[in-house]
C-alpha cells in the first residue's frame, strides 16, 4: 500500500525547489501554488499558477532528475499530497480514479506545449520567408521572437553531460489482454487526418504508418510504429482533430483502442499497461519540451540581429529556420 503524505504549507513556503532532485508526484488538495523560474533571483519569473486538483512534479512518472522550476505555496493552509513515483501503482490502487486525473493532466500539458511549439515554429517559418531586401522586421514577429527567446533563457534545455534519466522499460503484452482490440489488414485506415478523436492506441502486433496528406500526391510518411508502441494520445482526453492519418502496414496488425473511461478498468485488469500509458504521456511531454526549447534557442540566437533591425537575413539564419521547418515534420510531432 502506498504511503501518501499530506503537508500543509503557508503562503510563501517552498514546496519544491528548482535544481533539487525529486521522485515525487504532487497534487494540490486545497489552496494554491505558483511556479517560478529563477525564484529569488533578479530575473525571477512567474510561469504559471496551480489550483486545487492540479498536479505537479509529474515528470517523476518516468525519471528521477532535477526539478526544472520552484513551486511556492500561494495561500495560507495550502494542503498538498505527494507520493513516491516508485510506488505509483500502490497509490493508484489506494486512490481509485486518480489514474485518469494524472493522465488528463499530462495530456493537457501536451496540448498546451504543442500549441506553443507550433507557434514558435511558425514564427521561425515566417522569419525564414522574410524578404531580404526589407528595411525592417514586422513588429508582431519581433514581439513573438522576444517572447520565445525569454522562455529559452529561463528554461535552457538539459545539457548532454547531465545525469542519465531513468526511463521505464517497455513491456510486451499478450493480445488476449486487450480490452477493445481490432485487427487490421495492410492498407486499412485506422484514423484519418482531420477526423475527430476520442481515444489512443497501443500496438500489440504488426506495424502502423503515420502519414500527412494520405492518398494525395503530397502524401508523406512521417514515421513507422511497431509493436509495444502507443499513438494518437491527444485523442484520449483533448478530443483534438487528428493531424495525420494512421494506416496499417501489415496484415494482422492488432491494436487496442484506449478511451478515457477505460483507464480504471485497464488498471484493474493490467496495472502495468496503465502505468505504461502514464509513462508514454510523460515521455512525450519531455521530448516535446526539449524540441520546444531548441526552437526557442534558435530565436534567442537571432533576437539581437532582429532587434537591431538589420535588413539582411544571413544564410546561417535561413539554415536555422529551415531546420525548424523540418523539425515540425519529425516523428515527435503529436498526432
C-alpha positions in Angstrom: 0.0 0.0 0.0 1.3 3.4 -0.9 2.1 5.8 1.9 0.7 9.1 0.7 1.9 12.1 2.7 -0.1 15.3 3.2 1.6 18.5 4.1 0.1 21.9 4.9 2.1 25.0 3.7 1.7 28.6 4.5 1.9 31.4 1.8 5.5 31.7 0.6 6.6 28.3 1.7 8.7 26.5 -0.9 7.3 23.1 -1.8 9.9 22.0 -4.4 13.0 24.0 -5.4 14.5 24.3 -8.9 17.6 22.2 -9.2 16.8 19.8 -6.5 16.4 16.1 -7.2 12.9 14.7 -6.9 11.0 11.5 -7.4 7.6 12.5 -6.0 4.3 13.5 -7.8 2.3 16.2 -6.0 -1.4 17.0 -6.0 -2.9 20.2 -4.5 -5.8 19.2 -2.3 -6.7 22.8 -1.3 -5.3 26.2 -1.6 -2.9 27.1 -4.5 0.6 27.4 -5.6 2.8 29.4 -8.0 5.6 28.0 -10.3 8.7 30.2 -10.8 11.9 30.1 -12.8 14.9 31.5 -11.1 13.0 32.0 -7.9 14.5 34.6 -5.5 16.9 35.9 -8.2 16.8 39.3 -10.1 15.4 37.6 -13.2 12.7 35.7 -11.3 9.7 34.9 -13.5 6.2 33.5 -12.6 5.5 30.7 -15.0 2.0 29.5 -14.0 -0.4 29.3 -11.1 -1.7 26.0 -9.7 -5.1 25.4 -8.0 -6.8 22.6 -6.1 -6.9 19.4 -8.1 -3.7 20.3 -10.1 -0.7 18.1 -10.2 3.0 19.0 -10.4 6.2 17.1 -10.5 4.7 14.7 -13.0 7.9 14.0 -14.8 8.7 11.7 -11.9 6.4 9.3 -13.6 9.3 8.2 -15.8 12.5 9.7 -14.4 14.4 10.9 -11.4 16.0 14.2 -12.4 16.5 17.8 -11.2 13.4 19.9 -10.7 13.1 22.5 -13.6 11.2 25.1 -11.5 10.4 26.2 -8.0 6.8 25.7 -6.6 5.7 28.0 -3.8 2.5 28.0 -1.8 0.3 30.9 -2.8 -2.2 30.7 0.1 -2.0 30.0 3.8 -3.2 26.5 4.6 -2.4 25.1 1.2 -2.7 21.3 1.5 -0.6 19.1 -0.7 -0.4 15.3 -1.1 2.7 13.7 -2.5 3.6 10.1 -3.4 6.9 8.5 -4.4 6.7 7.6 -8.1 8.4 4.3 -7.4 5.2 3.2 -5.6 2.8 4.8 -8.1 0.9 1.5 -8.6 0.2 1.3 -4.9 -1.0 4.9 -4.8 -3.4 4.4 -7.8 -4.7 1.2 -6.1 -5.5 3.1 -3.0 -7.0 6.1 -4.8 -9.5 4.8 -7.4 -9.9 7.2 -10.3 -6.6 9.1 -9.8 -5.0 7.5 -12.9 -7.5 9.4 -15.0 -6.6 12.7 -13.3 -2.9 12.2 -13.8 -3.3 11.2 -17.4 -5.6 14.1 -18.1 -3.1 16.5 -16.5 -0.3 15.1 -18.7 -2.5 15.3 -21.8 -3.4 18.9 -21.1 0.3 19.8 -20.7 1.0 18.1 -24.0 -1.8 20.1 -25.7 -0.6 23.4 -24.3 3.0 22.8 -25.2 2.1 21.6 -28.7 0.3 24.9 -29.2 3.4 26.9 -28.0 5.7 24.7 -30.1 3.6 25.2 -33.2 3.6 28.9 -32.6 7.4 29.2 -32.2 8.0 27.0 -35.3 5.5 29.1 -37.3 7.5 32.2 -36.2 10.7 30.6 -37.5 8.9 29.8 -40.8 7.8 33.4 -41.1 11.3 34.6 -40.3 12.7 32.2 -42.9 10.5 33.7 -45.6 11.4 37.3 -44.9 12.2 39.5 -47.9 16.0 40.0 -47.5 15.6 43.5 -49.1 13.2 44.6 -46.4 14.3 47.6 -44.3 12.7 46.4 -41.1 11.1 43.4 -39.3 7.4 43.4 -38.7 6.8 44.3 -35.1 4.4 41.4 -34.3 7.1 39.0 -35.4 9.7 40.7 -33.3 7.4 40.5 -30.2 6.9 36.8 -30.7 10.7 36.3 -31.1 11.3 38.2 -27.8 8.7 36.0 -26.1 10.2 32.7 -27.0 13.8 33.9 -26.6 12.9 34.8 -23.0 11.4 31.3 -22.5 14.7 29.8 -23.7 16.8 32.0 -21.3 14.6 30.9 -18.4 14.5 27.2 -19.3 17.6 26.1 -21.2 17.4 22.5 -22.4 19.3 19.8 -20.5 23.0 19.5 -21.2 24.4 16.4 -22.8 26.5 15.9 -19.7 23.6 15.8 -17.3 23.0 12.8 -15.2 21.3 9.9 -17.0 17.5 9.9 -17.0 15.8 6.8 -15.6 13.1 5.6 -18.1 10.7 2.8 -17.6 11.3 -0.2 -19.9 8.6 -1.1 -22.5 6.7 -4.3 -21.9 5.2 -6.8 -24.3 1.6 -7.8 -23.6 -0.5 -10.7 -24.9 -3.2 -9.5 -27.3 -5.7 -11.5 -25.2 -5.4 -8.8 -22.5 -6.7 -6.1 -24.9 -10.0 -4.6 -23.6 -11.0 -3.4 -27.1 -8.7 -4.8 -29.7 -9.1 -4.5 -33.5 -7.2 -6.5 -36.2 -6.4 -4.6 -39.4 -5.3 -5.7 -42.9 -2.5 -4.0 -44.8 -3.8 -0.7 -46.1 -6.6 -0.3 -43.6 -7.0 3.2 -42.3 -7.1 3.3 -38.5 -8.0 7.0 -38.4 -7.9 9.9 -40.9 -6.3 13.3 -40.8 -8.9 15.9 -39.7 -11.2 13.4 -38.1 -12.4 13.9 -34.5 -10.7 11.8 -31.9 -11.7 10.2 -28.6 -9.1 7.5 -27.9 -5.4 6.5 -28.2 -4.0 3.2 -29.4 -1.5 0.5 -28.4 0.0 -1.8 -31.0 0.2 -5.5 -29.9 1.3 -6.9 -33.3 2.2 -5.5 -36.7 3.2 -2.1 -38.0 1.4 1.3 -38.4 2.4 4.2 -40.7 1.7 7.8 -39.9 1.0 9.9 -43.0 0.2 13.5 -43.8 -1.9 14.2 -47.0 -2.6 10.4 -47.2 -3.9 9.3 -50.6 -2.8 12.5 -52.4 0.3 13.4 -54.5 1.6 15.2 -51.4 1.4 12.1 -49.3 4.3 11.9 -46.8 5.2 9.1 -44.4 6.2 10.7 -41.1 7.1 7.6 -39.2 6.5 3.8 -38.8 5.3 2.4 -35.5 5.8 -1.2 -34.4 4.5 -3.4 -31.6 4.7 -2.2 -28.0 4.2 1.4 -29.1 1.4 3.9 -28.4 0.0 6.5 -30.8 -2.9 9.0 -31.1 -2.5 10.1 -27.5 -4.0 13.6 -27.9 -7.4 11.9 -28.7 -7.5 10.4 -25.2 -8.7 13.5 -23.4 -8.4 16.5 -25.6 -10.7 15.4 -28.5 -8.4 17.2 -30.9 -8.8 16.6 -34.6 -6.2 14.1 -36.0 -3.3 15.9 -37.6 -2.2 12.8 -39.6 -3.6 9.5 -40.9 -2.7 6.2 -39.4 -2.6 3.2 -41.7 -1.9 -0.5 -41.1 1.3 -1.5 -43.0 1.0 -5.3 -42.4 -1.8 -7.9 -42.4 -2.6 -9.0 -38.9 -1.8 -5.6 -37.3 -3.6 -5.7 -34.0 -4.2 -2.5 -31.9 -6.2 -1.7 -28.8 -8.4 1.4 -28.6 -8.0 3.1 -25.3 -10.5 5.7 -24.2 -10.7 7.8 -21.0 -13.4 5.6 -19.4 -11.2 2.5 -20.0 -8.3 3.7 -17.8 -9.7 2.4 -14.4 -10.7 -0.9 -16.0 -7.3 -1.3 -17.6 -5.6 -0.5 -14.3 -7.6 -3.2 -12.5 -7.0 -5.8 -15.3 -3.5 -4.9 -16.3 -1.8 -2.4 -14.0 1.5 -2.5 -16.0 -0.3 -1.3 -19.1 -2.0 1.6 -17.2 1.4 2.7 -15.9 2.9 2.5 -19.3 0.2 4.9 -20.6 1.3 7.4 -18.0 4.9 6.9 -18.8 4.3 7.3 -22.5 2.4 10.6 -22.0 5.2 11.8 -19.7 7.9 10.8 -22.1 6.2 12.6 -25.0 5.9 15.7 -22.8 9.7 15.6 -22.1 10.6 15.0 -25.7 8.4 17.9 -26.9 9.8 20.1 -24.2 13.3 19.5 -25.5 12.3 20.3 -29.1 10.4 23.4 -28.0 13.5 24.7 -26.1 15.7 24.1 -29.2 13.3 26.2 -31.2 13.3 28.9 -28.6 17.1 28.8 -28.6 17.1 29.4 -32.4 15.0 32.5 -31.9 17.2 33.7 -28.9 20.3 33.5 -31.1 18.7 35.8 -33.7 16.9 38.2 -31.4 19.7 40.8 -31.2 20.1 40.8 -35.0 16.4 41.4 -35.4 16.2 43.9 -32.6 18.8 46.0 -34.4 16.6 45.9 -37.5 19.4 44.6 -39.7 18.0 44.4 -43.3 20.0 41.4 -44.4 19.0 37.9 -43.4 22.1 35.8 -43.3 22.4 32.3 -44.8 23.1 30.9 -41.4 19.8 32.3 -40.1 18.0 30.8 -43.1 19.6 27.4 -42.4 18.4 27.5 -38.8 14.9 28.4 -39.9 14.9 25.5 -42.5 16.0 23.1 -39.7 13.0 24.1 -37.6 10.7 23.6 -40.6 12.0 20.0 -40.8 11.6 19.6 -37.1 7.9 20.3 -37.3 7.6 17.2 -39.6 9.6 15.0 -37.3 8.1 11.8 -35.7 7.9 13.5 -32.4 5.1 15.8 -33.6 1.9 14.7 -31.9 -0.8 13.0 -33.9 
